[in-house]
């Protein structure tokens, strides 16, 4: 038969072990999301750099959120999102740049 003190100690140890495991899982998720954000930013910067070399910048125009608009070889207009993906634009989505 297990004494009351021993039983309390076992319960406390079980709760502590569970808390430690859950804490490590939470930290791992935080590290994963941080790595994902860094990867997305790196991809975005790399694609934008490549676009400045291969495609033309649409001067005097911007995307719906103030993004730089590029023109590809097929005369399609697009901008690069925060994940490094091309987002093609309709003519109605392109606007004149605001003067500061």
DSSP file (Angstrom, degrees, kcal/mol; ACC not computed):
  #  RESIDUE AA STRUCTURE BP1 BP2  ACC     N-H-->O    O-->H-N    N-H-->O    O-->H-N    TCO  KAPPA ALPHA  PHI   PSI    X-CA   Y-CA   Z-CA
    1    1 A X              0   0    0      0, 0.0     2,-0.4     0, 0.0     0, 0.0   0.000 360.0 360.0 360.0 136.7    0.0    0.0    0.0
    2    2 A X        -     0   0    0      1,-0.1     2,-0.0     2,-0.0     0, 0.0  -0.723 360.0-123.7 -91.0 133.8    1.3    3.5   -1.0
    3    3 A X     >  -     0   0    0     -2,-0.4     4,-2.2     1,-0.1     5,-0.2  -0.284  22.7-110.7 -72.7 162.9    1.3    6.1    1.7
    4    4 A X  H  > S+     0   0    0      1,-0.2     4,-2.2     2,-0.2     5,-0.2   0.870 118.0  52.5 -62.2 -38.9   -0.6    9.4    1.2
    5    5 A X  H  > S+     0   0    0      2,-0.2     4,-2.2     1,-0.2    -1,-0.2   0.900 109.6  48.4 -65.2 -42.7    2.8   11.3    1.1
    6    6 A X  H  > S+     0   0    0      2,-0.2     4,-2.3     1,-0.2    -2,-0.2   0.899 110.6  51.1 -65.3 -40.6    4.2    9.0   -1.6
    7    7 A X  H  X S+     0   0    0     -4,-2.2     4,-2.3     2,-0.2    -2,-0.2   0.912 110.1  49.2 -64.2 -42.4    1.0    9.3   -3.7
    8    8 A X  H  X S+     0   0    0     -4,-2.2     4,-2.5     1,-0.2    -1,-0.2   0.897 110.7  51.1 -63.1 -40.9    1.1   13.1   -3.4
    9    9 A X  H  X S+     0   0    0     -4,-2.2     4,-2.3     2,-0.2    -2,-0.2   0.890 109.7  49.6 -63.8 -40.4    4.8   13.0   -4.5
   10   10 A X  H  X S+     0   0    0     -4,-2.3     4,-2.3     2,-0.2    -2,-0.2   0.905 111.6  48.6 -65.3 -42.0    4.0   10.8   -7.5
   11   11 A X  H  X S+     0   0    0     -4,-2.3     4,-2.5     2,-0.2    -2,-0.2   0.928 112.2  49.0 -63.4 -44.9    1.2   13.1   -8.6
   12   12 A X  H  X S+     0   0    0     -4,-2.5     4,-2.3     1,-0.2    -2,-0.2   0.907 111.5  49.0 -62.3 -42.0    3.4   16.2   -8.3
   13   13 A X  H  X S+     0   0    0     -4,-2.3     4,-2.3     2,-0.2    -1,-0.2   0.886 111.3  50.3 -64.8 -38.9    6.2   14.5  -10.3
   14   14 A X  H  X S+     0   0    0     -4,-2.3     4,-2.3     2,-0.2    -2,-0.2   0.921 111.2  48.0 -65.2 -44.0    3.7   13.5  -13.0
   15   15 A X  H  X S+     0   0    0     -4,-2.5     4,-2.3     1,-0.2    -2,-0.2   0.909 112.3  49.6 -63.5 -42.0    2.3   17.1  -13.2
   16   16 A X  H  X S+     0   0    0     -4,-2.3     4,-2.3     2,-0.2    -2,-0.2   0.910 110.5  49.8 -64.3 -42.9    5.9   18.5  -13.4
   17   17 A X  H  X S+     0   0    0     -4,-2.3     4,-2.2     1,-0.2    -1,-0.2   0.911 111.6  48.8 -62.6 -42.6    6.9   16.1  -16.1
   18   18 A X  H  X S+     0   0    0     -4,-2.3     4,-2.5     1,-0.2    -2,-0.2   0.910 110.8  50.6 -63.4 -42.4    3.8   16.9  -18.2
   19   19 A X  H  X S+     0   0    0     -4,-2.3     4,-2.3     1,-0.2    -2,-0.2   0.898 110.0  50.0 -63.6 -40.6    4.5   20.7  -17.8
   20   20 A X  H  X S+     0   0    0     -4,-2.3     4,-2.0     2,-0.2    -1,-0.2   0.909 111.5  48.1 -64.4 -42.1    8.1   20.3  -18.9
   21   21 A X  H  X S+     0   0    0     -4,-2.2     4,-1.8     1,-0.2    -2,-0.2   0.916 112.9  47.5 -65.3 -43.0    7.0   18.3  -22.0
   22   22 A X  H  X S+     0   0    0     -4,-2.5     4,-2.2     1,-0.2    -1,-0.2   0.881 110.2  53.4 -66.2 -37.5    4.3   20.9  -22.9
   23   23 A X  H  X S+     0   0    0     -4,-2.3     4,-2.0     1,-0.2    -1,-0.2   0.895 108.5  49.2 -63.3 -41.0    6.8   23.7  -22.4
   24   24 A X  H  X S+     0   0    0     -4,-2.0     4,-2.3     2,-0.2    -1,-0.2   0.872 109.4  52.2 -67.8 -36.2    9.3   22.2  -24.8
   25   25 A X  H  X S+     0   0    0     -4,-1.8     4,-2.1     2,-0.2    -2,-0.2   0.919 109.0  50.2 -64.4 -43.1    6.6   21.6  -27.4
   26   26 A X  H  X S+     0   0    0     -4,-2.2     4,-1.9     1,-0.2    -2,-0.2   0.893 110.6  49.3 -62.2 -40.3    5.6   25.3  -27.2
   27   27 A X  H  X S+     0   0    0     -4,-2.0     4,-2.3     2,-0.2    -1,-0.2   0.902 109.0  52.7 -65.6 -40.2    9.3   26.4  -27.6
   28   28 A X  H  X S+     0   0    0     -4,-2.3     4,-2.4     1,-0.2    -2,-0.2   0.896 108.5  50.1 -63.1 -39.7    9.7   24.1  -30.6
   29   29 A X  H  X S+     0   0    0     -4,-2.1     4,-2.4     2,-0.2    -1,-0.2   0.890 109.7  51.4 -66.0 -38.0    6.6   25.7  -32.2
   30   30 A X  H  X S+     0   0    0     -4,-1.9     4,-2.0     2,-0.2    -2,-0.2   0.895 110.8  47.9 -63.9 -40.1    8.0   29.1  -31.6
   31   31 A X  H  X S+     0   0    0     -4,-2.3     4,-2.5     2,-0.2    -2,-0.2   0.901 111.2  51.3 -67.0 -41.1   11.3   28.2  -33.1
   32   32 A X  H  X S+     0   0    0     -4,-2.4     4,-2.3     1,-0.2    -2,-0.2   0.923 111.2  46.6 -62.1 -44.9    9.5   26.7  -36.2
   33   33 A X  H  X S+     0   0    0     -4,-2.4     4,-2.2     2,-0.2    -1,-0.2   0.878 112.7  50.0 -68.3 -35.8    7.5   29.8  -36.7
   34   34 A X  H  X S+     0   0    0     -4,-2.0     4,-2.3     2,-0.2    -1,-0.2   0.920 111.5  48.4 -66.2 -43.1   10.5   32.0  -36.4
   35   35 A X  H  X S+     0   0    0     -4,-2.5     4,-2.5     1,-0.2    -2,-0.2   0.889 110.7  51.7 -63.2 -38.6   12.5   29.9  -38.8
   36   36 A X  H  X S+     0   0    0     -4,-2.3     4,-2.5     2,-0.2    -1,-0.2   0.911 109.5  49.3 -64.8 -42.2    9.5   30.0  -41.2
   37   37 A X  H  X S+     0   0    0     -4,-2.2     4,-2.3     2,-0.2    -2,-0.2   0.912 112.3  47.9 -63.2 -42.7    9.4   33.9  -41.0
   38   38 A X  H  X S+     0   0    0     -4,-2.3     4,-2.4     2,-0.2    -2,-0.2   0.909 112.1  50.0 -64.9 -41.8   13.1   34.1  -41.7
   39   39 A X  H  X S+     0   0    0     -4,-2.5     4,-2.4     2,-0.2    -2,-0.2   0.902 110.8  49.2 -63.0 -41.9   12.8   31.7  -44.6
   40   40 A X  H  X S+     0   0    0     -4,-2.5     4,-2.5     2,-0.2    -2,-0.2   0.914 111.8  48.4 -64.1 -42.7    9.9   33.7  -46.1
   41   41 A X  H  X S+     0   0    0     -4,-2.3     4,-2.5     2,-0.2     5,-0.2   0.912 111.6  49.9 -64.4 -42.2   11.8   37.0  -45.8
   42   42 A X  H  X S+     0   0    0     -4,-2.4     4,-2.3     2,-0.2    -2,-0.2   0.916 112.1  47.8 -62.1 -43.8   14.9   35.5  -47.3
   43   43 A X  H  X S+     0   0    0     -4,-2.4     4,-2.6     2,-0.2     5,-0.2   0.913 111.6  50.6 -63.2 -43.3   12.9   34.1  -50.3
   44   44 A X  H  X S+     0   0    0     -4,-2.5     4,-2.5    38,-0.4    -2,-0.2   0.928 111.9  46.1 -62.0 -46.5   11.1   37.5  -50.7
   45   45 A X  H  X S+     0   0    0     -4,-2.5     4,-2.2     1,-0.2    -1,-0.2   0.899 113.6  49.9 -64.0 -41.1   14.4   39.4  -50.8
   46   46 A X  H  X S+     0   0    0     -4,-2.3     4,-2.1    -5,-0.2    -2,-0.2   0.921 112.5  46.2 -64.8 -44.5   16.0   36.9  -53.2
   47   47 A X  H  X S+     0   0    0     -4,-2.6     4,-2.5     1,-0.2    -2,-0.2   0.915 112.2  50.9 -66.2 -42.2   13.1   37.0  -55.6
   48   48 A X  H  X S+     0   0    0     -4,-2.5     4,-1.7    -5,-0.2    -1,-0.2   0.900 110.1  50.2 -62.8 -39.5   12.9   40.8  -55.5
   49   49 A X  H  X S+     0   0    0     -4,-2.2     4,-0.8     1,-0.2    -1,-0.2   0.909 111.9  47.3 -64.0 -41.9   16.6   41.0  -56.3
   50   50 A X  H >X S+     0   0    0     -4,-2.1     4,-2.7     1,-0.2     3,-0.5   0.875 109.1  54.7 -66.5 -37.6   16.3   38.6  -59.2
   51   51 A X  H 3X S+     0   0    0     -4,-2.5     4,-2.3     1,-0.2    -1,-0.2   0.853 101.2  58.0 -66.7 -34.3   13.3   40.5  -60.6
   52   52 A X  H 3< S+     0   0    0     -4,-1.7    -1,-0.2     1,-0.2    -2,-0.2   0.792 114.2  39.8 -65.6 -25.7   15.2   43.8  -60.6
   53   53 A X  H << S+     0   0    0     -4,-0.8    -2,-0.2    -3,-0.5    -1,-0.2   0.896 126.4  30.3 -87.9 -45.6   17.7   42.1  -62.9
   54   54 A X  H  < S+     0   0    0     -4,-2.7     2,-0.3     2,-0.1    -3,-0.2   0.824 119.2  42.0 -89.0 -32.8   15.4   40.1  -65.2
   55   55 A X  S  < S-     0   0    0     -4,-2.3     2,-0.2    -5,-0.3    17,-0.2  -0.740  82.5-106.2-116.7 162.7   12.2   42.1  -65.3
   56   56 A X  E     -A   71   0A   0     15,-1.8    15,-2.8    -2,-0.3     2,-0.5  -0.570  26.8-125.1 -85.7 148.9   11.4   45.8  -65.6
   57   57 A X  E     -A   70   0A   0     13,-0.2     2,-1.3    -2,-0.2    13,-0.3  -0.804  23.3-124.9 -89.8 133.9   10.1   47.9  -62.8
   58   58 A X  E >   -     0   0A   0     11,-3.2     3,-1.5    -2,-0.5    11,-0.4  -0.661  33.7-143.4 -81.2  96.0    6.9   49.7  -63.6
   59   59 A X  E 3  S+     0   0A   0     -2,-1.3     3,-0.1     1,-0.2    -1,-0.0  -0.336  75.8  13.9 -68.6 137.5    8.0   53.2  -62.8
   60   60 A X  E 3  S+     0   0A   0      1,-0.3    37,-2.3    -2,-0.1     2,-0.3   0.476 110.4  94.7  81.4   2.2    5.5   55.6  -61.2
   61   61 A X  E <   - B   0  96A   0     -3,-1.5     8,-0.6    35,-0.3     2,-0.3  -0.864  48.8-173.9-124.7 158.7    3.1   52.7  -60.3
   62   62 A X  E     -AB  68  95A   0     33,-2.5    33,-2.3    -2,-0.3     6,-0.2  -0.964  26.2-104.5-146.0 162.5    2.5   50.6  -57.3
   63   63 A X    >   -     0   0    0      4,-2.5     3,-1.8    -2,-0.3    31,-0.1  -0.120  51.6 -84.0 -77.8-179.3    0.5   47.6  -56.2
   64   64 A X  T 3  S+     0   0    0      1,-0.3    -1,-0.1     2,-0.1    30,-0.1   0.744 131.3  39.8 -61.7 -24.5   -2.7   47.7  -54.0
   65   65 A X  T 3  S-     0   0    0      0, 0.0    -1,-0.3     0, 0.0    -2,-0.0   0.153 129.1 -89.6-109.5  18.0   -0.6   47.7  -50.8
   66   66 A X  S <  S+     0   0    0     -3,-1.8    -2,-0.1     1,-0.2     3,-0.1   0.624  77.2 154.2  85.7  13.8    2.2   50.1  -52.1
   67   67 A X        -     0   0    0      1,-0.1    -4,-2.5    -5,-0.0     2,-0.3  -0.348  52.9 -99.1 -74.6 155.2    4.3   47.2  -53.4
   68   68 A X  E     -A   62   0A   0     -6,-0.2     2,-0.4    12,-0.1    12,-0.4  -0.575  39.2-140.2 -70.3 133.8    6.8   47.7  -56.3
   69   69 A X  E     -     0   0A   0     -8,-0.6   -11,-3.2   -11,-0.4     2,-0.3  -0.847  16.8-164.8-103.1 134.7    5.2   46.5  -59.6
   70   70 A X  E     -AC  57  78A   0      8,-3.4     8,-2.2    -2,-0.4     2,-0.5  -0.809  11.4-143.1-114.6 156.5    7.3   44.5  -62.1
   71   71 A X  E     -AC  56  77A   0    -15,-2.8   -15,-1.8    -2,-0.3     6,-0.2  -0.986  18.1-153.6-120.6 125.2    6.7   43.7  -65.8
   72   72 A X    >   -     0   0    0      4,-2.2     3,-1.9    -2,-0.5   -17,-0.1  -0.232  38.3 -86.6 -89.0-177.0    7.7   40.3  -67.1
   73   73 A X  T 3  S+     0   0    0      1,-0.3    -1,-0.1     2,-0.1   -18,-0.0   0.773 128.3  54.3 -60.4 -28.3    8.6   39.3  -70.7
   74   74 A X  T 3  S-     0   0    0      2,-0.1    -1,-0.3     1,-0.0     3,-0.1   0.216 119.7-109.0 -92.6  14.8    5.0   38.7  -71.5
   75   75 A X    <   +     0   0    0     -3,-1.9     2,-0.4     1,-0.2    -2,-0.1   0.746  69.6 148.0  63.9  27.1    4.0   42.2  -70.4
   76   76 A X        -     0   0    0     12,-0.0    -4,-2.2     2,-0.0     2,-0.4  -0.766  41.1-137.8 -91.3 139.1    2.2   40.8  -67.3
   77   77 A X  E     +C   71   0A   0     12,-0.4    12,-2.8    -2,-0.4     2,-0.3  -0.783  35.4 149.1 -98.3 139.3    2.3   43.1  -64.2
   78   78 A X  E     -CD  70  88A   0     -8,-2.2    -8,-3.4    -2,-0.4     2,-0.3  -0.970  31.4-143.2-156.3 166.7    3.0   41.6  -60.8
   79   79 A X  E     - D   0  87A   0      8,-1.8     8,-3.1    -2,-0.3     2,-0.5  -0.891  27.2-113.7-129.4 166.9    4.5   42.2  -57.3
   80   80 A X  E     - D   0  86A   0    -12,-0.4     6,-0.2    -2,-0.3   -12,-0.1  -0.896  31.2-144.2-104.6 124.1    6.3   39.9  -55.0
   81   81 A X    >   -     0   0    0      4,-2.7     3,-1.8    -2,-0.5    -1,-0.0  -0.119  35.0 -88.4 -79.6-178.9    4.5   39.1  -51.7
   82   82 A X  T 3  S+     0   0    0      1,-0.3   -38,-0.4     2,-0.1   -37,-0.1   0.632 127.2  54.4 -68.1 -13.5    6.1   38.6  -48.3
   83   83 A X  T 3  S-     0   0    0      2,-0.1    -1,-0.3   -40,-0.1   -42,-0.1   0.404 121.1-104.7 -98.3   1.2    6.6   34.9  -49.0
   84   84 A X  S <  S+     0   0    0     -3,-1.8     2,-0.3     1,-0.3    -2,-0.1   0.659  76.1 135.2  87.7  17.0    8.5   35.5  -52.2
   85   85 A X        -     0   0    0      1,-0.0    -4,-2.7   -38,-0.0     2,-0.3  -0.774  57.9-115.6-102.0 144.8    5.7   34.6  -54.6
   86   86 A X  E     -D   80   0A   0     -2,-0.3     2,-0.6    -6,-0.2    -6,-0.2  -0.597  24.5-163.0 -75.5 133.2    4.6   36.5  -57.6
   87   87 A X  E     -D   79   0A   0     -8,-3.1    -8,-1.8    -2,-0.3     2,-0.2  -0.955  14.1-142.5-119.0 109.7    1.1   38.0  -57.4
   88   88 A X  E     -D   78   0A   0     -2,-0.6     2,-0.3   -10,-0.2   -10,-0.3  -0.467  17.5-142.3 -76.3 143.7   -0.2   39.0  -60.8
   89   89 A X        -     0   0    0    -12,-2.8   -12,-0.4    -2,-0.2     2,-0.2  -0.789   6.0-133.2-111.8 146.9   -2.2   42.1  -61.0
   90   90 A X    >>  -     0   0    0     -2,-0.3     3,-1.8     1,-0.1     4,-0.6  -0.603  37.2-108.8 -83.0 155.4   -5.3   43.2  -62.9
   91   91 A X  G >4 S+     0   0    0      1,-0.3     3,-0.9    -2,-0.2    -1,-0.1   0.838 119.9  59.4 -55.8 -31.6   -5.1   46.7  -64.5
   92   92 A X  G 34 S+     0   0    0      1,-0.2    -1,-0.3     3,-0.0    -3,-0.0   0.685  99.4  57.6 -71.7 -16.5   -7.6   47.9  -62.0
   93   93 A X  G <4 S+     0   0    0     -3,-1.8     2,-0.4     2,-0.0    -1,-0.2   0.590  88.9  87.0 -88.8 -11.6   -5.3   46.9  -59.1
   94   94 A X    <<  +     0   0    0     -3,-0.9     2,-0.3    -4,-0.6   -31,-0.2  -0.749  58.5 177.2 -92.6 133.6   -2.4   49.1  -60.3
   95   95 A X  E     -B   62   0A   0    -33,-2.3   -33,-2.5    -2,-0.4     2,-0.1  -0.885  35.0 -88.9-133.1 164.1   -2.3   52.7  -59.1
   96   96 A X  E     -B   61   0A   0     -2,-0.3   -35,-0.3   -35,-0.2     2,-0.1  -0.429  50.6-104.2 -69.0 144.6   -0.1   55.7  -59.4
   97   97 A X        -     0   0    0    -37,-2.3     2,-0.4    -2,-0.1    -1,-0.1  -0.447  34.9-117.9 -68.3 142.5    2.6   56.1  -56.8
   98   98 A X        -     0   0    0     -2,-0.1     2,-0.3    -3,-0.1    -1,-0.1  -0.664  24.5-125.5 -82.2 135.8    1.8   58.7  -54.2
   99   99 A X              0   0    0     -2,-0.4    -1,-0.0     1,-0.1     0, 0.0  -0.633 360.0 360.0 -79.9 136.2    4.2   61.6  -54.0
  100  100 A X              0   0    0     -2,-0.3    -1,-0.1     0, 0.0    -2,-0.0   0.434 360.0 360.0 -92.0 360.0    5.7   62.2  -50.6
